[in-house]
Amino acid sequence: MIPKAAQLLGLAMRARKVITGEELVVEAVRNGKAKLVLLAADASANTSKKVQDKCAFYGVPFVWATDRYELGRAIGKDGRVTVAVTDGKLAESIQRLLT
């Protein structure tokens, strides 16, 4: 993950604009709260398909992150497979950096 994107993700976490965990992220996508979803490249096939399908159906952009440990480190937690950013401006900035 690009250091600047990791910094922005950490900032979003401190601002309480991040949701982690597969079920909570899927729920945030359904409710329209998620503006961007980051998915670890080492996520299981089932989780990966579920999150990608939900994002595609509800029109939420998603970006691949390197692995669960780097994604977790960016938000100051243990390994995380899925992370949703709920702030539009932060999500836009992170997506621009990662794509």
URFENZI-V136849 format. One record per residue. N is the residue number from 1. RES is the residue in one small letter. SS is DSSP state (2 for helix, 1 for strand, 0 for the rest). Layout:
# URFENZI-V136849
N/RES/SS  N/RES/SS
This chain:
# URFENZI-V136849
1/m/0  2/i/0  3/p/2  4/k/2  5/a/2  6/a/2  7/q/2  8/l/2  9/l/2  10/g/2  11/l/2  12/a/2  13/m/2  14/r/2  15/a/0  16/r/0  17/k/0  18/v/1  19/i/1  20/t/1  21/g/0  22/e/2  23/e/2  24/l/2  25/v/2  26/v/2  27/e/2  28/a/2  29/v/2  30/r/2  31/n/2  32/g/0  33/k/0  34/a/0  35/k/0  36/l/1  37/v/1  38/l/1  39/l/1  40/a/1  41/a/0  42/d/0  43/a/0  44/s/0  45/a/2  46/n/2  47/t/2  48/s/2  49/k/2  50/k/2  51/v/2  52/q/2  53/d/2  54/k/2  55/c/2  56/a/2  57/f/2  58/y/2  59/g/0  60/v/0  61/p/1  62/f/1  63/v/1  64/w/1  65/a/1  66/t/0  67/d/0  68/r/2  69/y/2  70/e/2  71/l/2  72/g/2  73/r/2  74/a/2  75/i/0  76/g/0  77/k/0  78/d/0  79/g/0  80/r/0  81/v/0  82/t/1  83/v/1  84/a/1  85/v/1  86/t/0  87/d/0  88/g/2  89/k/2  90/l/2  91/a/2  92/e/2  93/s/2  94/i/2  95/q/2  96/r/2  97/l/2  98/l/2  99/t/0
